């Protein structure tokens, strides 16, 4: 497959489908996401609680919220969201990813509504969510404006979008392409196309066009000495995360 339909880029789906068996191997191809995950989960939890006035230290701070994880892959984010109390719908256009995610959730006893579908299909059905997640997915979609419009449509009134992606800078080319794919061999070569990386200003402008305002923005840095990611508001050069609300 090489064509794109809506927000789905079939070539990207083929690429990640070929890696599906590695999703839950912390030493495998998705090792960087396993290392990054505590930072992602903490940011999402704190953004939601800050927006809604909840206590992030509570055992299940997302209790009572309906959340959709768009481009869920193998479920690395969906599972901790369910453990934090959210009612989770997790979608991915790659059926192989959904099978892996569903099987893993079953083995650990989590109830997650996994679906092999596109975000616009869910939006067209009329389903709406308190929280819409788009983590490390926008740089892989075929139509960025349509994707952002779809995220906004999926939100309930008073809802929240949380998004993470890669900046289009010389630093990100060296780190995410040369370093991750060619030097460290963290990812297969060709996993990312630097030309599809988006600057924070571009994402913010796209969100404004669909009626959303960025409420928080932070960079994510990697320390190779300690093999650890951390939030850093001063450094947006490679990875960054943001949340947005209707405004």
LUMDONU-293384 format. One line per field, with one value per residue (C-alpha): chain; residue in one letter; x, y negated, z negated. Coordinates in Angstrom, 1 decimal. Last residue first. Layout:
N
chain <- c(A ...)
resn <- c(A ...)
px <- c(X ...)
py <- c(Y ...)
pz <- c(Z ...)
//
This chain:
247
chain <- c(A A A A A A A A A A A A A A A A A A A A A A A A A A A A A A A A A A A A A A A A A A A A A A A A A A A A A A A A A A A A A A A A A A A A A A A A A A A A A A A A A A A A A A A A A A A A A A A A A A A A A A A A A A A A A A A A A A A A A A A A A A A A A A A A A A A A A A A A A A A A A A A A A A A A A A A A A A A A A A A A A A A A A A A A A A A A A A A A A A A A A A A A A A A A A A A A A A A A A A A A A A A A A A A A A A A A A A A A A A A A A A A A A A A A A A A A A A A A A A A A A A A A A A A)
resn <- c(X X X X X X X X X X X X X X X X X X X X X X X X X X X X X X X X X X X X X X X X X X X X X X X X X X X X X X X X X X X X X X X X X X X X X X X X X X X X X X X X X X X X X X X X X X X X X X X X X X X X X X X X X X X X X X X X X X X X X X X X X X X X X X X X X X X X X X X X X X X X X X X X X X X X X X X X X X X X X X X X X X X X X X X X X X X X X X X X X X X X X X X X X X X X X X X X X X X X X X X X X X X X X X X X X X X X X X X X X X X X X X X X X X X X X X X X X X X X X X X X X X X X X X X)
px <- c(-10.8 -11.3 -8.5 -4.9 -2.1 1.5 4.4 7.8 10.6 13.7 14.6 11.9 14.4 13.5 10.4 12.4 10.6 12.9 14.0 16.5 19.3 21.5 24.4 22.3 20.2 17.2 15.1 11.4 10.2 7.1 3.9 0.8 -2.6 -2.5 -5.8 -8.3 -10.8 -10.0 -7.7 -6.2 -5.0 -3.3 -1.5 -0.4 0.9 2.9 4.2 5.4 7.4 6.2 8.2 7.1 10.3 12.2 10.7 10.7 10.9 13.2 16.0 14.6 14.6 17.0 19.9 22.1 24.0 21.6 18.0 18.2 21.3 21.0 17.2 15.9 19.0 20.8 17.5 16.0 19.0 18.7 15.1 11.7 10.2 9.1 5.6 3.4 -0.3 -2.8 -6.3 -8.7 -12.4 -14.7 -17.3 -16.5 -13.6 -13.6 -14.3 -11.1 -9.0 -10.7 -9.8 -6.2 -6.1 -7.7 -5.0 -2.2 -3.3 -1.2 -0.4 3.0 4.3 0.9 1.4 3.9 1.1 -2.3 -4.5 -8.1 -9.6 -13.2 -14.4 -17.0 -18.6 -20.7 -19.9 -18.1 -15.5 -14.8 -14.3 -12.2 -9.8 -9.2 -10.1 -8.8 -10.5 -9.4 -11.9 -9.7 -10.5 -7.2 -6.4 -2.7 -2.9 -6.1 -4.3 -1.5 -3.8 -5.7 -2.5 -1.0 -4.2 -4.6 -1.1 -1.7 -4.9 -3.0 -5.3 -5.0 -7.6 -7.7 -11.0 -10.2 -12.5 -10.1 -9.0 -5.3 -4.8 -6.8 -4.5 -1.5 -2.8 -3.6 -0.1 1.9 -1.1 0.6 0.2 -2.3 -2.7 -5.4 -5.9 -9.4 -10.4 -13.7 -13.3 -15.0 -11.8 -8.8 -7.1 -7.2 -4.9 -4.9 -1.6 -2.7 -5.5 -8.2 -8.9 -10.1 -7.2 -4.6 -5.7 -5.7 -2.3 -0.8 -2.0 -0.8 2.6 3.1 2.2 4.6 7.5 6.9 6.7 10.0 12.1 9.4 9.1 12.8 12.7 10.3 12.6 13.3 14.7 11.4 9.7 6.0 5.7 8.1 5.5 4.1 7.2 6.0 2.7 4.6 6.0 2.8 0.8 3.3 2.9 -0.9 -0.9 -4.1 -5.5 -8.0 -6.8 -3.2 -1.8 1.3 0.0)
py <- c(-29.2 -25.4 -23.7 -22.8 -20.7 -20.6 -18.2 -18.7 -16.6 -18.0 -21.7 -22.7 -23.4 -26.0 -24.3 -21.2 -18.0 -15.0 -11.8 -9.4 -7.1 -8.5 -9.5 -9.8 -12.6 -13.2 -16.4 -17.0 -20.5 -22.1 -23.8 -24.6 -26.3 -26.1 -27.5 -25.6 -26.9 -24.8 -27.4 -28.0 -24.4 -24.8 -27.9 -26.1 -23.2 -25.5 -27.5 -24.3 -23.4 -20.3 -17.3 -16.0 -17.1 -15.1 -11.8 -9.3 -5.5 -5.6 -3.7 -1.3 -2.7 -2.6 -2.0 -4.2 -5.7 -5.5 -5.7 -7.4 -9.5 -10.6 -10.9 -11.8 -13.5 -15.1 -16.0 -17.2 -19.5 -20.9 -21.8 -20.5 -19.8 -16.3 -15.4 -15.4 -16.2 -16.6 -17.8 -18.9 -19.0 -21.8 -20.9 -17.3 -16.9 -14.6 -17.5 -19.2 -16.1 -15.8 -19.4 -18.7 -15.6 -17.5 -20.2 -17.5 -15.4 -12.2 -11.5 -10.3 -13.5 -13.8 -10.5 -10.9 -11.2 -12.4 -12.2 -13.5 -14.0 -14.6 -12.6 -12.7 -10.0 -11.4 -8.6 -11.1 -11.7 -7.9 -7.7 -10.8 -9.2 -6.1 -2.6 0.6 0.3 1.0 0.4 0.9 3.2 4.1 7.5 7.7 10.5 8.9 5.6 7.4 9.2 6.0 4.0 6.7 7.1 3.3 2.9 5.7 3.9 0.7 -2.3 -2.8 -3.5 -3.5 -4.1 -4.5 -5.0 -6.8 -5.6 -6.1 -2.4 -3.1 -5.9 -3.7 -1.1 -3.6 -5.1 -2.0 -0.5 1.2 -1.7 -4.1 -6.3 -8.4 -7.6 -8.5 -9.5 -9.4 -10.8 -9.5 -8.5 -10.3 -10.9 -7.2 -6.9 -10.6 -12.4 -14.3 -15.9 -17.3 -20.9 -20.1 -21.8 -21.1 -17.5 -16.9 -18.6 -16.7 -13.3 -14.0 -15.2 -12.3 -9.8 -11.3 -11.5 -7.9 -6.8 -8.2 -5.1 -2.8 -5.0 -4.9 -1.1 -0.8 1.3 3.8 3.6 2.7 5.4 4.5 3.0 5.3 7.6 4.6 3.7 4.6 2.9 -0.3 -0.5 0.7 -1.9 -4.6 -3.6 -3.7 -7.3 -7.8 -11.3 -10.9 -8.1 -8.0 -5.7 -3.5 0.0)
pz <- c(-23.4 -23.1 -25.0 -24.2 -25.7 -24.6 -24.3 -22.7 -21.3 -19.5 -20.0 -22.4 -25.2 -27.7 -29.0 -29.9 -30.7 -31.3 -29.4 -30.9 -29.8 -32.7 -30.6 -27.5 -29.0 -26.7 -26.6 -26.3 -25.6 -27.2 -26.1 -28.0 -27.3 -23.5 -22.1 -20.0 -17.5 -14.5 -13.0 -16.4 -16.4 -13.1 -14.3 -17.5 -15.5 -13.2 -16.1 -17.8 -14.7 -12.8 -11.7 -8.3 -6.5 -9.0 -7.7 -10.5 -10.5 -7.5 -9.1 -11.6 -15.1 -18.1 -15.8 -17.9 -15.0 -12.0 -13.2 -16.7 -16.1 -12.4 -12.4 -15.8 -17.3 -14.3 -12.5 -15.8 -16.3 -12.8 -13.6 -12.7 -16.1 -17.1 -18.4 -21.5 -21.8 -24.6 -23.6 -26.4 -26.9 -28.1 -25.5 -24.4 -22.1 -19.1 -16.7 -17.9 -17.2 -13.7 -12.9 -13.9 -11.6 -8.7 -9.0 -9.2 -6.2 -5.7 -9.3 -10.6 -12.2 -14.0 -15.7 -18.6 -21.1 -20.0 -23.1 -23.2 -26.7 -27.7 -24.7 -22.0 -19.8 -16.9 -14.4 -12.1 -14.8 -15.2 -11.4 -11.4 -14.0 -11.8 -12.7 -14.3 -17.7 -21.2 -24.0 -27.1 -30.1 -31.8 -33.2 -32.5 -29.9 -28.4 -27.9 -26.1 -23.7 -22.9 -22.2 -20.0 -18.1 -17.8 -16.4 -13.8 -12.7 -11.8 -11.7 -15.4 -18.1 -21.9 -23.8 -27.4 -30.4 -32.7 -36.1 -36.3 -35.4 -32.2 -31.3 -32.1 -29.6 -26.8 -26.8 -25.8 -24.0 -21.1 -18.7 -20.1 -17.1 -18.7 -22.5 -23.4 -26.9 -28.8 -32.3 -35.4 -37.3 -35.8 -39.2 -40.2 -43.2 -43.9 -43.5 -40.3 -42.4 -40.1 -39.1 -35.5 -33.6 -36.2 -36.5 -32.8 -32.3 -35.3 -34.1 -30.5 -31.7 -34.1 -31.4 -28.9 -31.4 -32.5 -28.8 -27.5 -28.5 -27.0 -24.0 -23.4 -23.7 -20.8 -18.6 -21.4 -24.9 -26.6 -24.4 -24.6 -21.1 -19.4 -17.7 -15.9 -14.0 -10.5 -11.3 -11.9 -8.4 -6.7 -8.6 -7.6 -3.9 -4.3 -5.4 -7.3 -7.8 -4.9 -2.7 -1.7 1.0 0.8 0.0)
//
